[in-house]
C-alpha cells in the first residue's frame, strides 16, 4: 500500500489545508501514518433507510416566511398541493439548488436581508425565486429564509443528487423535536444490530 495520497483539487472553493506552511497544491503528497484494519461488520437491511425519490424533507417555517406571497407560502406548506422540486446539477457542497415553482415575494418586501449566520438546512430564496438548501460549509447568508430542514432530516441532504426530486412537508417545532428524539434513539438501537462477520 502506498504511504501517501495525492492531492486533487476540483475547484478553487475546495481548499484542503495548509499542511506544508502554504496552501496545498496539485502534486503535493500527504503522508499517512498508523493504517489499521477494521473488522468487517454488517447491519440488518431493515436498519437501512430508503433513499429514493421523491425525498420527503420535513421543514419548519423560517424567520422570513412572512416575506412571501400567500400563494408561495401555500406552495411550501400545503400538503395537498404536494409541490415537487428537482435537484439541480448546479448544486455543490455549500448548498443544494432546486428547480421548480418560483416563490414570489410580497409587494414592497426586500428580496435580501442583512447578512446573518445561518444553520445547515436553511432554505434560502434568492432573487430568482428558486430555493437553495444550505449545507455545513455556508455559515453566512443574505437571502430570505423561508424555512429550515429539521435536524432529524439533515443527514438526508447528503444523499440528494442531481435529478432527484424533493417534497417539502411543514411541521411544528414540537413534532420536529420529537422526530429528533426518535432519530437519536434509532441510532442507539442501530449499534445493537451490528454483527461482526467472522
N, C-alpha and C positions, 0 to 999 in steps of 0.2 A: 504493500500500500504506500502511495506517495505521502510524504510528510508535509505537504504544502497544498494550499488551494490557490489557484489563480484568481485574480480579481477581474470581474467582468462588469463593466458599468453599462447600464442600459440608457440612461439619460442623465442630464445634469442635476435633476432633482434627487437622484439616488446617490447620496454621499455615504460611503460605507464606513468612514472613520479616518483617524489620523495616527495610524499605527507606526509611522516612520517619522514623526515630527512634522509632517506635512500632509496635505490631502492625499488620500490613496489614489493611485492612478493605474491604468491598464498596464499589465506586465509585472506589477508588484506581487510578491508571494508572502503569504501569511503562514507561519509555522504552526503546526498542530501538535499538541502535547497531550499525553495521558489518554490515548484512544482505548476505549473499553468496549467489551462485548456485553450485550444485554440479552437476557433470556427471551425467547420467543413466546409471546402470550396471545391469547385470543379472548374475545368477549362474545356474548350472545348476540345473534342478529337482531333480536328484539330490542337491544340496547342502542342500536344504531339508528339515528333519526332519518326520516325520509326527506331527502333533499332534492326535490324535483319541482318544476314549475307547475302552477304559479306558487311562488314563495309567499306565504302569508306573514306579513310583518305587522305586529301589533304596535300601535303608537299612542302617545298621549299628546294632547294639544300643546303647541309651543307658545312662547311669550307673545309672538306677533300673529297669532291665529286670527285675531280680530282685524288685522290689516287687509284681509282678503274678502272678496265679494261673497255674498250668500251662496251663489251657485258654486264657487270654488270651494267653499267650506263643505258644501254638500258632496262635492266630488270626492273629498277626502274622508268624510265621516259617515256618509250614507251607506249602510251595509247593503241595501237593496240595489244600489247602482253598480256595486262590485267593479269599480273602475280599475283597470289593469294598466300598469306601466311596464315598458320594456327596458332592460338594462342596456345602456348604450356602449358601443365599442370605445368611446372616449373616456370611459371610467378608468381610474388608476388607483394607486394605493392611498391617495389622500381623500378620495371620495367616489361615490357611485353615482354616475349621471344617468338619469332616467328620461325616457321618451314616452310621450303620451299626451293626454289632455292638458292644455295650458291652464295654469292657475292665475286668475286675474286679481289685481289689487283693487281695493275700493277707490273711488274717485278722491283725489286730493291727498292720498297717502304716499309717502316717500317709499320708493322701491328698495332703498338701502337704509341701514341703521348705522349708528356709531359702532365701530368695530368692538366686539366683546369676545371674551373667552367662550368657546363652545365645547360641548361634550361629544364623544363618539355617538353616532346615531342621530345627531341633529339633522333635521330635514330643512335645508335652506332653499329659498326660492329667489334666484337672481332675476334680473330684469326680463329675461326671455320667458319666464313663467314655468320653466321645467324644473322639477325637484332635483336637488343634489343631496345625497345622504353622506354626511361627513364621517370619515374614519379617524383612526387614532393619531395620524401624523398632522392633522389640521387642527390647530389649537385656537385660532382666531378667525372670526368671520364678521362680515359687514352686511350680510343679506338677511332678510326677514326669515324668522324661524317659525314655520307653520306647525311643526310637530317634532317629536323625538321618538325614535325607535326604543321600545322598552329594554331594560337591561337584560331581561331573560332571552331576548331575541338578537342581541348584539352579535353573538357568535355566528348567527346565520348569515350575516352580511359577508363573511369571508368566503362563503360558498357561491355568492352571486357571480355570474359570468355573463359576458355579452350575449344577448339573445334570450336570456332568461326573462321571465315575467314576474312582476311583483304586485301583490294585492295588499293594500293597507287596511287595517282594522283598528278603529279608535276605541280605546278602553279608558277607564278611570284609574286614578292613582292607587286606590285600594286593590283593584284587580292586578295592576302592574306589580305591586309589592307581593301579592300572593303568588303570582307566577314566578317571581324571582326566588321566593322561598321554595317553591316546588322544584325549580331548576337546581338550586343548591342541594336539595335532598336527593335528586336524581343522580347528581354527580357523586355524592357519597355512596349511594347504592351501587353505582357502576363499579366502584372499586371492589365490591364484594363479588362481582360477576366475572372478574378477570381470572382466566385459567392459564396456567403455565403449560406450554407444550413440552412434553418430555422427550 
